[in-house]
Amino acid sequence: MKKIKYIALSLLTLGMVACENDLVEDLRDRNNVDNGPLPELTAGTADFSNYVAIGASFTAGFTDNALFIASQENSFPNIMAGKFASAGGGTFTQPFMNDNFGGLAVGGVRITDPRLVFGGAGPVPLEAVVGPVTVSTDIALNNPTGPFNNLGIPGAKSFHLVAPGYGNLANFPAAANPYAVRVTGNSPNASILELAIAQNPTFFSISEVGGNDVLGYALSGGDGTNPITDTTTFDASLNALVSGLTANGAKGVIGNLPNITSLSHFTTVPHNPVPLDAATAGFLNSANAYGAYNAGVAQALAGLVQFGQITQEMADAELAKRTITFSAGEGNAVVIMDESLIDLTGLNPALISMRQATAEDLIVLPASSFIGTEAVPGNPQTVNGVAIPLEDKWVLTPEEQEEIATATAAYNATISSVASANGLALVDLNSILQQASSTGIVFDDYNLNTDLVFGGLVSLDGVHLTARGYALMANSFLQAIDTTFGSNFEASGNLAKAGDFPTNYSPSLQ
């Protein structure tokens, strides 16, 4: 059986044309302003003279599964800093990578790969298009010097940002983050929070703190290798961040967390992508394959009912879940492992906890290159996702999705409470993603949604944003700042313009 491929997609490449006058004219047209100029920009009660951003991947500008110069230039804090500059803002320094390939090395040994690009049928590694490249950003050889206003650390969880030594090369790889190593400079044991406080910021942003606390669990299919951070730890970490940053009277803005399972990393691969011919479907349904499994499950459940361990209703529901059948043609659901099923292996070791996926299950994006491959090349009876069930790491079941949703809601309750208690502007990123994943969200002349490549909001890795997505995020922060601190970025025509930011980067970008 042929290897399952990504759904065919088209690539739209948009040039970057920056013109503040166009933005002013567009805003005037949208609001039918024809009786005078827009108001002058004012900072309100905020002081943007020394702005520091703290967070994780989104803050850094991570996109297409990498960090690189162009993506950093289009990070949402850098976009905001450009607007702050017209309202008394100062220099905004970022820890720029050495190239536009992306990827990291340590002592000449590659530890992360270059960025993804569009390959005609979906995301592919840059090197599949342009050939081998040298990753030139080396955390042991050429880290930039700080201090840095952008302290976004891709991969950082909430507690990592307050942990000493998280950026110490001596602690890598066990307890240090390579992106953190690049920003600590002469203070390798300083926490990311301490690096921010040392700059005595007058204004700060906190974004996606807590995002990686659930994202790691989601990306691993909830298999337990990357557990969700408990709310007590998250609460303590967030309060430490805000207390430290506000200690000198600085004002700030914070974003809550979206429900990450709405991102295209979890919604692109269908639960039923398997095409089968009649002969293969017949074999899979036979007593030599899943027919025997189905009969064994029915027998084991009947025994449990007989001895009063479960009710007949429970047995019927379990049997309906676990009965595996295939048919000739398209649309066969993959077979998955599901630890929430009743454990029957004590009655029969062959009755492992597996079932066919339903529309409620989320298959992670990397599974698209794995489903349909043969565990034993040339043996069609070893096809992954068909003859061999997908491991837990490839699938988020409804129960695992609920764990993510519960943690996200708890984190957001804390974020809202902390924002209110400290007078911070609050950005409802959760609602923004909900809208983008349902009806789409209008940004100037574009309607952005979370579809992979076509949607314009989410980059090729299915998790992080495009440059245009980061511009939309920057505008959301600026609008929240207007509401809380009396600035007028929106009313004065000082929001980012969608057409100035691309949705894809060319493979030839140097």
N, C-alpha and C positions, 0 to 999 in steps of 0.2 A: 504494500500500500504506500502511496506517495506520502512524503512528509508534509504535514500541515503547514501552510504558509500564512503570513500576515494577510489580512484583508487588503485588496488592492486599493491604493490611495494615490491621490494626485498631489503635486507640490506647487504651492504658490509662493513665489519669491518676490518680496516687496523691497524696493529701495528705501533708503533713509534720506528724507529731505526735511531738514530742520528749519523752521521759519516761525518765529514768535508772532510776526504780524499776521500770518495765516491763522494762527490760533485765536488771536483777538478777533479777527474778522468772522471766523466760524462761530465763536461764542456770541458775537453780536447778532449774527444772522439767526442763530437758534433761539435767541431770546427776543427777536424783533426789536433790537435796540437801534433806534434811528434818530435819537434826539440827544446826541452828545457822546463823548468818549466814555469808556469804561472807567470805573474808579481806580485810583492809584492803589497799588499793593501795600497792605499794612500787615505787620506781624501780630497785631493785637497785643495780648499780654505775654506772648512767648518771646524768648530770646534765642535766636538761631545761630548766634555767633560761634558757638562751639558744639556742633551736633555729632553725637556718637550713636551708632547703630549696633545693637547686640542681638544675636539670634543664631540661626543655623543656615541651612542651604539657601532658602529664599533670600535671606539677608545678604548672603555672599554673592548671589546672582547665578547660582548653579543651574545649568540647563543642558538638555541633551546628554545627560549622564556625565557631565564633566564641568569643570570650572576653567575658564580661559579668558583672555584679555577682553574680548568683545562682550562676553556675557557679564563680566564684572562691570564694564562701562555701562551696561544696561540693567544693573541691579536696581531694585526699587529704592534703596537708600541713596544711591548716587543720583538717580532721577530726582528724588526729593531734594537732595542737597543742591542740585542745579537750580531749583525753584527757590530754595532758602537763600541762595546767593543774592537774589534781588530784594530780599527782605532782611538784610543785615547778616546773612550767613557767611561763615568763613570757609577756609580750605577744607576739603573733605578728602582724606588720604585713604587709599585702598591698598591691600597687599597684592599687587598685580602678579599674575602668573607670568611665566617667561615667554609664552607663545599662545597661539590660537588653536593649537592642537588639543590642549587639555591633557590630563594625566599627570601623575606624579612619579618621581623616582627617589630612591634613597641610596646614596653612594653609587650611582650609576645603574642600579637595579630597579626596573619598573615595578611600582606597587599598585598603581591604578592606570587604567587604559585611557586613550584619547576619546574624544566625544563621538557621539552618534551622528549620522547624517541620513538623509533620505536616499534610499537605494532603489527607488522605482517601484518596489512592492511593499515598502515599509522601512522601519529604521534598521540601519546596518552600521557596523563599526566604520569609522573614518578610513581606516587602513584598507578596508575592502574596496574602497573607491579610489584612493590616491596612492595606495601602496604603503610600505613601511615608513614610519616617521620616528624621529628621535624625541622622546619625552625629555624636555630640557629643564623643567622645574624640579629641582632636586633639593629635598628638605635637609640633606646633610651637607650640601655644597654651596647653595646660592640663595638663601632666604633673604628677603628684603628687610630693611630696617624700619622700625616704627618711630613713634607710635602711630596706630592706625585708627581712623574714625570708623571704618567698617570692620566690625568684629563678628562678622557672620562666619560660623564654623560648620561647614557641611558635615552632617552626621552626628552633631552634638545633641545629646539629650539634656533635659532641664538641669539635672544635677551635675553634668559635666561642666557647665558654664561657671559653676562656683567651686569647682574642684581644683586645688593646687596641683601643679605638675602635669595637667592635662596637655600642656604644650611643651613638655620637656622631651627632647629627642632621646634622652637616656631611658625614658619610660616606654618608648615605641618598640614593638607594636602592642605590648601587653596592656598599657594603661594610658597611652597618649594618642592623640589624633594628629595625623600629618598636617592637616590644615591649621590646627592650633599651633603646631611647632613653628609654622611660618610667621606667626604674629607675635610670639613672645619675646623675640629679640634678646636683649641682655638680661631678661628676667624670666628664665625658663620655667621657674616654679610658680610664677604668678598665675592666678586664675584669670579667666577671661573677664570676669567681673572686676577684678583688681586692675586689670589693664584699662578698663573703661573708666573706673573711678579716678585713676591716676591722671587722667586728662582733664579732670574737673569740668565735665560737660555742662553746658547751659540748657541743652535740650537733648532728648534721647528717644530712640524707638526700640521697642522690644517686639519681635515677631517670631512666630512659629515655635516659641518655647513650649515644649510639650509635644510638638509634632512628631519628632523622632521617637518619643517615648511610646507612641502607638504605631508609628510607621514601621519600625523594625520588626515588630510582631506581625504586621500585615504583610510585609514583603516576604517574610519567611513562611507565609501561609498559616500562621498561628501554630507552627509545629513545636513551640516551646523552647526553641534555641535562642530566642530574643524576646523575653517576656515584657509585658506592659509594665511601665513604672507605676508603683503604688501611689495613690493620691497623697498620702502623707509626705512622701519624698518630694513629689511634684510641688505641693503647697509650700513646703519649707524652702525649696529652691527658688520658686517665683518670688516669695516674700523677701528672700535675701537679695535677689536682683533688684527689686524695686526699692527696698530700703536703702541699699547702697547707692543707687543712682539718684535718689531724691534727697540724700542726706545734706547736700549743699544747696538745696532749694531749686534744683533743676526741674523743669516740666518735661512731660513726655507723652508718648502715644504708644498704645499696645494693641496688638491684634489678637483676636481669639482664634480658635482652631477649627478648620473645616472638617467635615466627616470625610476622611481620606478615601474611603471605599467608593466615593463617587468619581475618583480620578480614573483616567483611561487605562492606567496600569492594571486596574481591576475590572474594567468593564469592556475591554476590546475583544478578548478571546471568548467566543461563545461556549456554552456548556455542551453543545451538541454538534461538533464540527466533523464528525466521522462519516465518510462515505464508505459503503460496503457493497460488494457484489453478492448475488444470491448464495453462491457457494460458501463464501466466508461467513455470512450471516447464519446460514444453516449450521455450519460447524460450531460457531460460538453458542448457538442455542441447544446444541446436542448434549446427550448424556456424557460425552467426552470432554465437555467444557462447562459452561455455566448452567446447563441443564442439571447436572449433578449437584452443583452448588445450591441452586434454587430448591431442589428436592430435599437436600440436607438441612437447609434453613427451616423449611416447613416442618420437617420431622422434629428438629430440635425445639422449635417454638411450641409445637404440640405437646412435647414432653414437659416443658415448663408450665404450660397451662394445666396439664394433668396433675402435676404435683403442687399446684396452687401458688407457684412463684410469680406468675403474671396472669392477667385476665385474658379472656379470649379477644376482647377488644384491643388490648395492647399487642397481642400476637398478630392479629389481622393487620394492624397499622405497621408493625415492624416488617411483616412479610411483604407488604406492599412497597415499602421503602427499599427492601433488599433484593427483590426479584429483578434479575438482570436479563434483558432480552434485546435482541438486535433485529433489524430488518434490512432488506435490500434497498439501496438508495442513499440519499443524503439524510442528514439530520439525526444521526445516532449520537446519543449522549455518551460521554466518556465515563469510564468506571473509576471511582475514587475511593480512597480509604476515609473512613469516618469514625473517629473514636467515640462519638456520641451514641453509636448503635449499641444494642445489647451485646455483651461479650458472650459469644457462643463457643469459643475455642475450648473451654473446659469440657464441653460435651463432645466436640469434634474439632480437632486442631485445624482442619481444612476450612472451617467456617469463619474465616477472618472477617473483620468488620469493614465490609466494602459494599458499595451500592453505585448506581448510576447517578450522575450529577443531574440537577434540576436547574431551572432558570434562577432559583434563589441562591445557588452557589456562584462564587466568583473565582474564575480561573486567572491566575496571575499572568502578566504579559509574557515573561520568558517561556512559559509553557507552550507557546505557539510554535516554538522551534523544537519542542521535545515530543509533543503528542504526535503519534503516527510513526515515530522512528522505531526501529527494531532493536531490542536489547541484544539479540543475537542476529547479526547481519545475515540476510538471506532467509531467515526463518520467520514467516508471516504469523506464526503462532506465538511470537514474543513481542507483538506490537504494543508500545507503551500507550496507556490510556484505553486500550481495548482488551487484549489478552492479559496485560499486566496493569493493575490499577495504579492510578497516579498517587504518589505519596502525599502526605499531609502538606508538605511545603509548597505544593503547586496549587492549592485550593484554600479559599476561605469559606468555610461552611456558615450557615446562618447563625449558629451558636458562637462561632468565632467573631463574626461581624458584630454580634450583639455585645461581646466583650469590648470591642473597639469603640462602639457607640457609647457604651456606659462610661468608659474611661474618658472619652472626649467630652461628654456632657459634664462630668465631674471637674475636669480641668477648666472648662469654660466657665463654670460657676465660680471657681476660684479667681480666674482672670477678671471676670466682671466685678467681683467683690473687691479685689485688690485695686482695680482701676478706679472704682468709685471712692474707696477709702483714701486714695492718694491723689485725687483730682486729675487722673490721666484721661486723655482722649482714648476712646475705645472704638476699634474698627471691627465690624461684624463680618469677618471673612467667611464664617460658616454660612451665613445667608447668601453671600455672594456666590460661593461655590454651588450651593443648592440651586440658585437661579441658573447659573451657567450650565449645570448638568441636566436641567429640565427644559426650560424654554430658551436658554441662551441669554446672554447679557449684552446689551447694546453699548458699544464704545465708539463714539463718533459715527463713521459710516459703516461700521462692522458689527456683526452679531457673533460674539465669541461663545464657544461652548467647549465641552471637555473631550470631544472626539479626538482621537489620535490623528495628528497632522492636519486634517480638515478643519478642526475646531478653532485653531488659532490661539487658544489659551494655554494649553498644556504642551510641553515640549516632547521630543521624540522618546524620552525615557518613560513617559506616561505618568510622571509624578510631579516634576518641577515645571515651572512656567516658561513660556516663550518670552522674548523681550517685550512683545506687546502685552503679554499677560502681566509682566512686572510693571509696565507703565500703568495699566489699569489698577494694579495694587497700590502703586505710588499715589495715584489720584484718590483712591479710597482713604488712604492715610491723610492726605492733604485736606480732604473734605471733613474728616473727623477733627482735624486740628482747627479748621475754621469754626466748627460748631462749638468746640470746647474753649478755645482761647481767643476767639474773636478776630482771627486773621481772615483774609478774604482771597485766598488763592483761586477759588472757583469764580467768584464774582468779578475779579479783576482780569480774568482770562489767563491765569497762570497755572493751568493744569497741563499735564502731558497730553500730546496729541497722538492718537493711535497710528496714523500714517507715518509717523517718524520712527516707528519701531518695527523690526521685521518679525516674522513668525518662524522663519528658518534661516540658518546660516549656511552659506555655500561651502561645499567641501574644499574649495580652493582658497578659503579664507586663511590668510597668512598671519 
